[in-house]
């Protein structure tokens, strides 16, 4: 009976460890906490930990969104001010007075 209880205890500690791993946390530390204190305490500790994987994913998404909207905003601003024209080489929006494209470095003639 005691052996069965020990294996159930280990199994629950392994579940705590797997849950911590899915949140981007140390499996070993979660297992030790659950084993020494109890799987219930381990579950509570892991429940209050921040999800590192989600935070990294959200940070990457925010970075990609900022890059995309920054480019879109610059193009929209050039179009709204009527100060932009497409580069003949790369088709990016550049200022009418530009003699060198800031994107591809091609020399272009200044528009009148």
C-alpha positions as CSV (number, residue, x, y, z in Angstrom):
1,X,0.0,0.0,0.0
2,X,2.8,2.4,0.9
3,X,4.6,1.6,-2.4
4,X,1.5,2.4,-4.3
5,X,1.1,5.7,-2.5
6,X,4.7,6.5,-3.2
7,X,4.2,5.9,-7.0
8,X,1.1,8.0,-7.0
9,X,3.0,10.8,-5.2
10,X,5.8,10.5,-7.9
11,X,3.2,10.6,-10.7
12,X,1.6,13.7,-9.3
13,X,5.0,15.3,-9.0
14,X,5.7,14.4,-12.6
15,X,2.4,16.1,-13.6
16,X,3.5,19.3,-11.8
17,X,6.8,19.1,-13.5
18,X,5.2,18.7,-16.9
19,X,2.9,21.7,-16.3
20,X,5.8,23.8,-15.2
21,X,7.7,22.8,-18.4
22,X,4.7,23.8,-20.6
23,X,4.9,27.3,-19.0
24,X,8.6,27.6,-19.8
25,X,9.7,26.9,-16.3
26,X,12.3,24.5,-14.8
27,X,10.9,20.9,-14.7
28,X,13.5,19.9,-12.1
29,X,12.7,22.7,-9.6
30,X,9.0,22.1,-9.9
31,X,9.5,18.4,-9.3
32,X,11.6,19.0,-6.2
33,X,9.1,21.5,-4.8
34,X,6.2,19.1,-5.4
35,X,8.2,16.1,-4.1
36,X,9.4,17.8,-0.9
37,X,6.4,19.9,0.0
38,X,3.5,18.0,-1.7
39,X,2.1,17.9,-5.2
40,X,-0.7,20.2,-4.1
41,X,1.8,22.9,-3.0
42,X,3.6,22.3,-6.3
43,X,0.4,22.8,-8.3
44,X,-0.3,26.0,-6.4
45,X,3.2,27.3,-6.9
46,X,3.1,26.6,-10.7
47,X,-0.3,28.1,-11.0
48,X,1.0,31.4,-9.7
49,X,4.1,31.4,-12.0
50,X,4.0,33.6,-15.2
51,X,3.9,31.7,-18.5
52,X,7.3,32.5,-20.0
53,X,6.4,30.9,-23.3
54,X,3.3,33.1,-23.7
55,X,5.2,36.2,-22.7
56,X,7.9,35.5,-25.3
57,X,5.3,34.8,-28.0
58,X,3.4,38.1,-27.1
59,X,6.7,40.1,-27.2
60,X,7.6,38.7,-30.6
61,X,4.1,39.4,-31.9
62,X,4.3,43.0,-30.6
63,X,7.7,43.5,-32.2
64,X,6.5,42.2,-35.5
65,X,3.4,44.3,-35.4
66,X,5.4,47.4,-34.5
67,X,7.7,46.8,-37.5
68,X,4.8,46.2,-39.8
69,X,2.8,49.2,-38.7
70,X,5.8,51.4,-38.7
71,X,6.5,50.7,-42.3
72,X,2.8,51.0,-43.2
73,X,2.6,54.3,-41.2
74,X,5.6,55.8,-43.1
75,X,4.0,54.8,-46.5
76,X,0.6,56.2,-45.5
77,X,2.2,59.4,-44.2
78,X,4.1,59.9,-47.5
79,X,0.9,59.3,-49.5
80,X,-1.2,61.7,-47.4
81,X,1.3,64.5,-47.6
82,X,1.5,64.0,-51.4
83,X,5.3,64.2,-50.9
84,X,6.0,60.6,-51.9
85,X,6.6,58.7,-55.1
86,X,7.6,55.1,-55.8
87,X,11.3,54.2,-56.3
88,X,11.8,53.0,-59.9
89,X,14.0,50.1,-58.7
90,X,12.3,48.7,-55.5
91,X,8.9,50.4,-55.6
92,X,9.1,51.6,-52.0
93,X,7.6,55.1,-51.3
94,X,10.3,57.8,-51.2
95,X,10.1,61.6,-51.1
96,X,9.7,63.5,-54.3
97,X,12.9,65.4,-53.7
98,X,15.0,62.3,-53.0
99,X,18.0,61.6,-55.3
100,X,18.9,58.3,-53.5
101,X,16.4,55.7,-52.4
102,X,16.6,55.1,-48.7
103,X,15.6,51.5,-49.1
104,X,17.7,50.1,-51.9
105,X,20.3,52.9,-52.4
106,X,19.5,53.4,-56.0
107,X,20.1,56.8,-57.5
108,X,16.9,58.4,-58.8
109,X,16.2,61.6,-60.5
110,X,14.6,64.3,-58.4
111,X,11.0,64.9,-59.4
112,X,9.9,68.4,-60.2
